[in-house]
């Protein structure tokens, strides 16, 4: 029992050290992370809307255009922000997000 408690304490300590030192919490990274979250939510909404639109026999209440517009807004925000980024990690994340958005838009024929 003592070994289990010690192990849990060590794991919690390791988690807090990782959270404190390994995760970057600079303002630039926070901005990019928030755009990543917005993009994931918009993609989820788009996929859900397309799934609902494919169901036969029901009234279509899905709005894939709304999710597409959200993705366009996120893409525009990212293009504005990417110019102002100075931190290397934030710039790398922003470029990866930009590539993800471009790939998603090409696959789903979103202009």
N, C-alpha and C positions, 0 to 999 in steps of 0.2 A: 504494500500500500504506500509506503514511504517513497519507494522508487517511482511509482506512478505520479505522485504529487510533485516530486522533484522534476520529473520529465515534463510535466505540464508547465511548471514554473519556467523551466529552461526554454520551452517552446514559446511561451508568451513573451519572455524577454527577447528571444531571437526575432519574433515578429515585430516588436516595438523598435528594435534596433534597425531592422530592415526598413520599416516604415519611415523612420526618422532620417536615416542616412542614404538609403538607396533610391527612394522615391524623390524625384525632383518636384518641388512645390513652388517653383518660380511663377510669377504672373503670366509669362508667355506660355509655359507648359499648361497652366490652368486654362488658358483661353483655348488652346488647341484641343485639350481634353474635352472641354465643353462642346466644341464643334464636333468632335468624334461621337460624343453621346447623342447629340442632336441628329447626326447622320444615321446612327444605328436605329434611333427611334423612327426616323422618317422611312428608312428601309423596311423596318418591321411593319409600319403602317401601309406601305406600298404593297408588300407581299400579302398582307392580310386583305387589303382591298382587291387585289387581283384574284385572290383565292375566292373571295365572296362573289366577285363578278363572274367567275367560272361556274358557280353553282346553278344548276338548271331549275326552272320552275319558280323561282322566288323573285321578288322585286329587288332590283339592284339598289342597295343603299350605300354601297361602297363608293369612295371617292378617290380613285387613284390619282386624279389630277391634283388634288390637294397635296398628297405626298410628293408628287413630282415638283410642285411649286416650292415646297419646303426644301427639297434637295437643291433646287436652283438657287434659293436664297442662301443656303449653307455654302454652296460653291462660290457665290459672289462674296460672301463674308470672308471665306478662306482666301480668295484672291486678293482682297484688300489687306488682310492681316499678314499674309506671307511676305509681303514687301517690307513690312515693318519689323519682322522678327530678326533678332540679333543672336540669340542663343542657339548653338548648334543642335542640341537635342530637340528643341522646339521646332526648329526648321526641318529637321529630319522627319519628325512626326507629322508636320504639316504637309510635307511633300508626299509622304506615304498616304495620308488621308486624301490628298488631291488625286493621287493615282487610283485609290479605291473608288472615289467618286466618279472619275473618268471611266473606269472599268464598268461600274454599275450602270452608268448612263448609256454606255455603248451596248451592253448586253440587253438592256430594256428599251432601247431606242428612245431615250429621253434627250432632247436637244440641249 
